[in-house]
Amino acid sequence: MATLTLIFRRLSPLLIIALAFIGAALLMSSKQEPEKKSAEAKPPVVTVMAVEPQNFTLDLNSYGVASPKNKTQLVSEVQGRILSIADEFVAGGVVKQGQALAVIEPSDYQADLMQAQAGLAQAEAALNEEIARGAVAKIEFKDYNNGLPPELGLRIPQLKKEQANVKSAQAALKRAERNLERTTIRAPFDSLVRSRQVDLGQYVTMGNLLGELYDTSVAEIRLPLANEELAYLESIDNPNTQVVLKANLAGKTVHWTGKIVRSEGVIDPNNRMVYLVAEVPDPYQRLRDNQHGLPLKFGTFVNASITGREVGGIVKLPRHLLKNQTIALVSSDNTIEMRSVNVVRQDLDSIYIKDSLQLGDRVSLTLLNDMNTGLLVTVATDKKGKKDKQHAEVSSGSESDTKAKANAPAEAKSKAESNATNIAVAVDNQG
């Protein structure tokens, strides 16, 4: 018996260690897995915008090319050799009204003028002589007793002939003066020289083309519009409204202000468009009170924004929200309603809707692939509060789980040590 007691006492530390490991293993195996919550399908999140109808001036967009309102071809009215040409009479030159551009040799026309002057002097002398003869004839027929003296005796027909000769000579003189004046080719208005067709020393005849000039006082732009867009003008027959033109010149966007002066009144058979005509005064900015910015050169392609009439009850939305002529609305129960809308105008970025949306309607600014009527969504403003609450709950739960996990090994160790102590005490008591 003493031998068994000795053996048991020597083996008791090993038994205590073995029991401690067995107890720890049992505790670890009895640890419960954290409860797993089933993932629920959450409604998609959308952002919304409250609708507020407003009054809008619906501008009409168009385009066109600047061209001169007046242009002319210079034609020679007399013949002769080109004696001189002005330095400004070149392609691209700017000339003023009445400026001499070219001179045709005037010698022959100066001679014609002198001859006409001499012919007029002769005719006037003959007329004066005939007037004197008529006065003498009246004296001779003063005592004529056989009735009225004959007109031929009084030299009345001869007087009329000489009067006609004077008028003819006067007309010839005026013609000679005009022909001499026409030897100097002058600009009919302030203009830009488009081209020149003659050179110094060239012989020209009547009707020869000398050059082409563009009037720089007014530029015209033909602006096409669809027929239905004319309804947004103040007046279709007299569309007297403002237009803003813009173009990219010298690396920057330049604006000019003009006015719609008329409609061409017909529909173009090729593109089914109606053309409005805009005018821009002083496009080359030659006036002293208009020297700012860059000139609107003829041939410049411009984009136009035509001021239309003001329309009430318009809702302006981003263009990408329109899908098959419908807009996605979020109702009070956070479900989607696909509503058909009346789009009265649209441009590159926006659409303008009338009589389809009410004040306070919520328009979804988020587009979903499967967005249909009845789809349940979460509005971004509502989601934020829920998200903060859920985050607080998750954080609290996470802290509890972390503390539990951190304390689990310590508790297991404490329990194992307690069990081992109890076993040791029991063995000692048995001994």
C-alpha positions as CSV (number, residue, x, y, z in Angstrom):
1,M,0.0,0.0,0.0
2,A,2.8,2.4,0.8
3,T,4.4,1.6,-2.5
4,L,1.2,2.4,-4.4
5,T,0.9,5.7,-2.5
6,L,4.5,6.6,-3.4
7,I,4.0,5.8,-7.1
8,F,0.7,7.9,-7.1
9,R,2.4,10.8,-5.5
10,R,5.2,10.8,-8.1
11,L,2.8,10.5,-11.0
12,S,0.3,13.1,-9.7
13,P,2.0,16.1,-11.3
14,L,1.8,14.4,-14.7
15,L,-1.8,13.6,-14.1
16,I,-2.5,17.2,-13.1
17,I,-0.9,18.5,-16.3
18,A,-2.8,16.0,-18.5
19,L,-6.1,16.8,-16.9
20,A,-5.4,20.5,-17.4
21,F,-4.9,20.0,-21.1
22,I,-8.0,17.8,-21.4
23,G,-10.0,20.5,-19.6
24,A,-8.7,23.3,-21.8
25,A,-9.5,21.2,-24.9
26,L,-13.0,20.6,-23.7
27,L,-13.6,24.3,-23.1
28,M,-12.2,25.3,-26.5
29,S,-14.4,22.7,-28.2
30,S,-17.5,23.9,-26.4
31,K,-17.1,27.5,-27.8
32,Q,-20.2,28.6,-29.8
33,E,-19.9,30.0,-33.3
34,P,-21.1,33.6,-33.7
35,E,-24.7,33.8,-35.0
36,K,-24.8,34.4,-38.8
37,K,-27.5,36.7,-40.0
38,S,-29.0,36.0,-43.4
39,A,-28.2,38.7,-46.0
40,E,-31.2,40.6,-47.0
41,A,-31.6,42.2,-50.4
42,K,-31.4,46.0,-49.9
43,P,-33.2,48.5,-52.2
44,P,-30.9,50.5,-54.5
45,V,-29.9,54.0,-53.4
46,V,-30.9,57.0,-55.6
47,T,-30.5,60.7,-55.3
48,V,-33.5,62.9,-56.0
49,M,-34.3,66.5,-56.9
50,A,-37.5,68.4,-56.1
51,V,-39.2,69.9,-59.1
52,E,-39.9,73.6,-59.2
53,P,-41.6,74.9,-62.4
54,Q,-40.2,78.3,-63.5
55,N,-40.5,80.8,-66.4
56,F,-37.9,80.3,-69.1
57,T,-37.0,82.2,-72.2
58,L,-36.6,79.4,-74.7
59,D,-33.6,80.3,-76.9
60,L,-33.4,78.7,-80.3
61,N,-30.1,77.4,-81.5
62,S,-28.9,77.6,-85.1
63,Y,-25.9,78.1,-87.2
64,G,-24.8,79.9,-90.4
65,V,-22.0,81.7,-92.3
66,A,-21.4,85.4,-92.3
67,S,-21.7,87.1,-95.7
68,P,-22.0,90.7,-96.9
69,K,-25.4,92.2,-97.3
70,N,-24.3,94.0,-100.4
71,K,-21.6,93.0,-102.9
72,T,-20.9,94.4,-106.3
73,Q,-18.8,93.7,-109.4
74,L,-17.0,96.7,-110.7
75,V,-17.4,96.9,-114.5
76,S,-15.8,99.3,-116.9
77,E,-18.3,101.8,-118.4
78,V,-15.7,103.3,-120.9
79,Q,-12.8,101.8,-122.8
80,G,-9.2,102.6,-122.6
81,R,-5.9,101.6,-121.1
82,I,-5.5,101.3,-117.3
83,L,-3.3,104.3,-116.3
84,S,-3.1,103.8,-112.5
85,I,-4.3,101.4,-109.8
86,A,-4.6,102.3,-106.1
87,D,-2.5,100.4,-103.6
88,E,-5.6,99.4,-101.7
89,F,-7.2,97.9,-104.8
90,V,-6.0,94.3,-104.0
91,A,-7.6,91.2,-102.6
92,G,-8.3,91.9,-98.9
93,G,-7.8,95.7,-99.2
94,V,-10.2,97.9,-97.3
95,V,-11.4,101.0,-99.2
96,K,-13.8,103.9,-98.4
97,Q,-16.8,105.1,-100.3
98,G,-15.8,107.3,-103.2
99,Q,-12.1,106.3,-103.1
100,A,-10.4,106.1,-106.5
101,L,-9.4,102.5,-107.3
102,A,-8.2,102.7,-110.9
103,V,-7.9,105.3,-113.6
104,I,-8.5,104.7,-117.3
105,E,-6.5,107.0,-119.7
106,P,-8.8,110.1,-120.0
107,S,-7.2,111.9,-123.0
108,D,-9.8,110.9,-125.5
109,Y,-12.7,111.7,-123.2
110,Q,-11.2,115.1,-122.3
111,A,-11.1,115.9,-126.1
112,D,-14.8,114.7,-126.4
113,L,-15.7,117.1,-123.5
114,M,-14.0,120.0,-125.2
115,Q,-15.8,119.2,-128.5
116,A,-19.1,119.0,-126.7
117,Q,-18.5,122.3,-125.0
118,A,-17.7,123.9,-128.4
119,G,-20.8,122.3,-130.0
120,L,-22.9,123.8,-127.2
121,A,-21.4,127.3,-127.7
122,Q,-22.1,127.1,-131.5
123,A,-25.7,126.0,-130.8
124,E,-26.2,128.8,-128.3
125,A,-24.7,131.4,-130.8
126,A,-27.0,130.1,-133.6
127,L,-30.0,130.4,-131.2
128,N,-29.1,134.0,-130.3
129,E,-28.8,134.8,-134.0
130,E,-32.1,133.3,-134.8
131,I,-33.7,135.2,-131.9
132,A,-32.4,138.4,-133.5
133,R,-33.7,137.5,-136.9
134,G,-37.1,136.8,-135.4
135,A,-37.2,140.2,-133.9
136,V,-36.4,141.8,-137.2
137,A,-39.1,139.8,-138.9
138,K,-41.7,141.0,-136.4
139,I,-40.8,144.6,-137.3
140,E,-41.1,143.9,-141.0
141,F,-44.5,142.3,-140.6
142,K,-45.8,145.0,-138.3
143,D,-47.8,146.8,-141.1
144,Y,-49.0,143.5,-142.7
145,N,-52.7,144.0,-143.5
146,N,-53.7,140.6,-144.8
147,G,-54.5,139.1,-141.4
148,L,-52.0,137.3,-139.2
149,P,-48.4,137.2,-140.4
150,P,-47.2,133.6,-141.4
151,E,-45.1,131.7,-138.8
152,L,-42.4,131.1,-141.4
153,G,-42.2,134.9,-142.0
154,L,-41.8,135.4,-138.3
155,R,-39.0,132.7,-138.3
156,I,-40.8,130.7,-135.5
157,P,-39.8,127.2,-137.0
158,Q,-36.2,128.3,-137.3
159,L,-36.2,129.4,-133.7
160,K,-37.5,126.1,-132.5
161,K,-34.9,124.3,-134.5
162,E,-32.1,126.3,-132.9
163,Q,-33.5,125.7,-129.4
164,A,-33.5,121.9,-130.1
165,N,-29.9,122.2,-131.3
166,V,-29.0,123.8,-128.0
167,K,-30.7,121.0,-126.0
168,S,-28.9,118.4,-128.0
169,A,-25.5,120.1,-127.5
170,Q,-26.2,120.3,-123.7
171,A,-27.0,116.6,-123.6
172,A,-23.8,115.8,-125.6
173,L,-21.8,117.9,-123.0
174,K,-23.3,116.0,-120.1
175,R,-22.5,112.7,-121.8
176,A,-19.0,113.8,-122.3
177,E,-18.7,114.9,-118.7
178,R,-20.0,111.5,-117.5
179,N,-17.7,109.5,-119.7
180,L,-14.7,111.6,-118.5
181,E,-15.8,111.0,-114.9
182,R,-16.2,107.2,-115.6
183,T,-12.5,107.0,-116.4
184,T,-11.9,107.0,-112.7
185,I,-13.2,103.8,-111.0
186,R,-14.5,104.6,-107.5
187,A,-15.7,102.4,-104.6
188,P,-19.5,102.7,-104.4
189,F,-19.5,102.1,-100.6
190,D,-17.1,101.3,-97.7
191,S,-16.0,97.9,-98.8
192,L,-13.6,95.0,-98.7
193,V,-11.9,94.1,-102.0
194,R,-12.7,90.5,-102.7
195,S,-10.8,90.2,-106.0
196,R,-9.2,92.3,-108.7
197,Q,-9.3,91.3,-112.4
198,V,-7.2,93.9,-114.1
199,D,-3.6,95.0,-114.1
200,L,-1.7,98.2,-114.8
201,G,-1.5,99.0,-118.5
202,Q,-4.2,96.6,-119.5
203,Y,-6.7,97.7,-122.2
204,V,-10.3,97.3,-121.1
205,T,-13.5,97.7,-123.1
206,M,-17.0,98.5,-121.9
207,G,-18.4,95.7,-119.8
208,N,-15.0,94.3,-118.7
209,L,-15.0,93.0,-115.1
210,L,-12.5,95.0,-113.0
211,G,-13.0,93.5,-109.5
212,E,-15.5,92.5,-106.8
213,L,-16.3,94.4,-103.6
214,Y,-18.0,93.4,-100.4
215,D,-19.9,96.0,-98.3
216,T,-18.5,96.1,-94.8
217,S,-21.4,98.1,-93.2
218,V,-23.6,95.1,-92.5
219,A,-23.1,91.4,-92.4
220,E,-25.9,88.9,-93.0
221,I,-26.3,85.4,-91.6
222,R,-28.9,82.9,-92.8
223,L,-30.0,80.8,-89.9
224,P,-32.0,77.6,-90.5
225,L,-34.8,76.6,-88.0
226,A,-37.2,73.6,-88.0
227,N,-40.7,74.7,-88.7
228,E,-42.0,73.7,-85.3
229,E,-39.4,75.9,-83.5
230,L,-41.0,79.0,-85.0
231,A,-43.7,78.7,-82.4
232,Y,-41.2,80.0,-79.7
233,L,-40.6,83.3,-81.5
234,E,-42.4,86.4,-80.5
235,S,-43.6,86.8,-84.1
236,I,-43.3,84.5,-87.0
237,D,-43.9,87.0,-89.7
238,N,-41.9,89.8,-88.1
239,P,-39.3,88.0,-85.9
240,N,-37.6,91.2,-84.6
241,T,-35.5,89.7,-81.9
242,Q,-31.9,89.6,-80.7
243,V,-29.4,86.9,-81.6
244,V,-26.0,86.2,-80.1
245,L,-23.4,84.7,-82.4
246,K,-20.2,83.0,-81.4
247,A,-17.2,81.4,-83.1
248,N,-13.7,80.2,-82.2
249,L,-11.2,82.7,-83.5
250,A,-7.5,83.0,-82.6
251,G,-7.9,80.3,-80.0
252,K,-10.7,81.9,-78.1
253,T,-14.5,82.2,-78.2
254,V,-15.7,85.5,-79.6
255,H,-19.3,86.8,-79.4
256,W,-21.2,89.3,-81.6
257,T,-24.7,90.7,-81.1
258,G,-27.1,91.0,-84.0
259,K,-30.8,91.2,-84.7
260,I,-33.2,89.0,-86.7
261,V,-34.6,91.3,-89.3
262,R,-36.7,89.0,-91.4
263,S,-37.8,85.5,-92.4
264,E,-37.3,84.3,-95.9
265,G,-40.9,83.1,-95.8
266,V,-40.5,79.8,-97.6
267,I,-39.6,76.3,-96.5
268,D,-36.4,75.1,-98.2
269,P,-37.3,72.0,-100.3
270,N,-33.9,70.4,-99.7
271,N,-33.8,70.3,-95.8
272,R,-37.4,71.4,-94.9
273,M,-36.0,74.3,-92.9
274,V,-37.2,77.9,-92.6
275,Y,-34.4,80.5,-92.8
276,L,-34.2,83.6,-90.6
277,V,-31.9,86.4,-91.6
278,A,-29.7,88.1,-88.9
279,E,-27.8,91.3,-89.4
280,V,-24.7,92.4,-87.6
281,P,-23.8,96.1,-88.1
282,D,-20.2,97.1,-88.7
283,P,-18.8,93.5,-88.7
284,Y,-15.2,94.7,-89.5
285,Q,-15.5,97.3,-86.7
286,R,-14.4,100.3,-88.8
287,L,-16.4,102.8,-86.7
288,R,-14.5,104.5,-83.9
289,D,-17.2,103.7,-81.3
290,N,-17.1,100.0,-82.1
291,Q,-13.4,99.1,-81.9
292,H,-13.4,96.2,-79.5
293,G,-13.0,92.5,-79.9
294,L,-12.3,90.7,-83.1
295,P,-14.1,91.5,-86.5
296,L,-16.7,89.1,-87.8
297,K,-15.0,88.3,-91.1
298,F,-17.1,87.2,-94.1
299,G,-17.1,83.4,-94.4
300,T,-16.9,82.8,-90.7
301,F,-19.0,79.9,-89.5
302,V,-20.9,80.9,-86.4
303,N,-23.3,79.3,-83.9
304,A,-26.3,81.4,-83.1
305,S,-28.6,81.6,-80.0
306,I,-31.9,83.3,-80.9
307,T,-33.8,84.9,-78.1
308,G,-37.3,83.3,-78.0
309,R,-40.4,84.2,-76.1
310,E,-40.9,83.5,-72.3
311,V,-42.9,80.4,-71.4
312,G,-44.2,79.6,-67.9
313,G,-44.5,76.3,-66.1
314,I,-41.2,74.9,-67.5
315,V,-39.1,72.4,-65.7
316,K,-35.4,72.2,-66.7
317,L,-33.7,68.8,-66.2
318,P,-30.4,67.2,-67.4
319,R,-30.9,65.6,-70.8
320,H,-29.6,62.2,-69.8
321,L,-32.5,61.6,-67.4
322,L,-34.9,61.3,-70.4
323,K,-35.4,57.7,-71.4
324,N,-38.0,56.8,-74.1
325,Q,-39.8,60.1,-73.5
326,T,-40.2,59.2,-69.8
327,I,-38.7,60.5,-66.5
328,A,-38.2,58.4,-63.3
329,L,-40.0,59.9,-60.3
330,V,-39.8,58.8,-56.7
331,S,-43.2,58.7,-55.0
332,S,-43.9,59.2,-51.3
333,D,-43.6,55.5,-50.5
334,N,-40.1,55.5,-52.2
335,T,-41.2,53.5,-55.3
336,I,-40.3,54.5,-58.8
337,E,-42.9,55.9,-61.2
338,M,-41.9,56.1,-64.9
339,R,-43.9,59.1,-66.2
340,S,-44.3,60.2,-69.8
341,V,-43.4,63.9,-70.2
342,N,-44.0,66.6,-72.8
343,V,-40.6,67.9,-73.9
344,V,-41.0,71.2,-75.6
345,R,-37.4,72.1,-76.1
346,Q,-34.0,70.3,-75.8
347,D,-30.4,71.2,-76.3
348,L,-27.1,69.5,-75.9
349,D,-27.2,69.5,-72.1
350,S,-30.8,70.1,-71.0
351,I,-34.5,69.3,-71.7
352,Y,-37.4,71.6,-71.0
353,I,-40.6,69.9,-69.8
354,K,-44.1,71.6,-69.7
355,D,-47.4,70.5,-68.1
356,S,-46.0,67.1,-67.0
357,L,-44.5,67.6,-63.6
358,Q,-45.9,69.3,-60.5
359,L,-44.3,71.4,-57.8
360,G,-42.6,69.1,-55.3
361,D,-42.4,66.0,-57.5
362,R,-39.1,64.2,-56.8
363,V,-37.1,63.3,-59.9
364,S,-34.5,60.6,-59.6
365,L,-31.1,61.8,-60.7
366,T,-29.8,58.2,-60.6
367,L,-30.5,55.9,-63.5
368,L,-30.6,52.1,-62.9
369,N,-30.5,49.4,-65.5
370,D,-33.8,47.8,-64.3
371,M,-35.6,51.0,-63.3
372,N,-39.3,50.3,-63.8
373,T,-42.6,51.5,-62.2
374,G,-43.0,50.0,-58.7
375,L,-39.3,49.5,-58.0
376,L,-38.6,50.1,-54.3
377,V,-35.6,52.4,-53.7
378,T,-33.9,54.2,-50.9
379,V,-33.5,57.9,-51.2
380,A,-29.9,59.0,-50.4
381,T,-31.0,61.5,-47.7
382,D,-33.0,58.8,-45.9
383,K,-30.2,56.2,-46.2
384,K,-27.7,58.4,-44.5
385,G,-29.5,58.3,-41.1
386,K,-30.1,54.6,-41.3
387,K,-26.5,54.0,-42.2
388,D,-25.2,56.0,-39.2
389,K,-27.5,54.0,-36.9
390,Q,-26.5,50.7,-38.4
391,H,-22.9,51.7,-38.2
392,A,-23.3,52.5,-34.4
393,E,-25.0,49.1,-33.8
394,V,-22.3,47.2,-35.8
395,S,-19.6,49.1,-34.0
396,S,-21.1,48.2,-30.6
397,G,-21.5,44.6,-31.6
398,S,-18.0,44.4,-32.9
399,E,-16.6,45.8,-29.7
400,S,-18.5,43.2,-27.7
401,D,-17.3,40.4,-29.9
402,T,-13.8,41.7,-29.7
403,K,-13.9,41.8,-25.9
404,A,-15.4,38.3,-25.8
405,K,-12.8,36.9,-28.1
406,A,-10.0,38.6,-26.1
407,N,-11.3,37.3,-22.8
408,A,-12.0,33.8,-24.0
409,P,-8.4,32.5,-23.7
410,A,-8.0,34.1,-20.3
411,E,-11.2,32.6,-19.0
412,A,-10.3,29.1,-20.4
413,K,-6.8,29.3,-18.7
414,S,-8.4,30.4,-15.4
415,K,-10.9,27.6,-15.5
416,A,-8.1,25.0,-16.3
417,E,-5.9,26.3,-13.5
418,S,-8.9,26.1,-11.1
419,N,-9.6,22.5,-12.2
420,A,-6.0,21.6,-11.7
421,T,-5.9,23.1,-8.3
422,N,-9.0,21.2,-7.3
423,I,-7.6,17.9,-8.5
424,A,-4.3,18.6,-6.6
425,V,-6.2,19.3,-3.4
426,A,-8.3,16.1,-3.9
427,V,-5.1,14.0,-4.3
428,D,-3.5,15.5,-1.2
429,N,-6.6,14.7,0.7
430,Q,-6.6,11.1,-0.5
431,G,-2.9,10.8,0.5
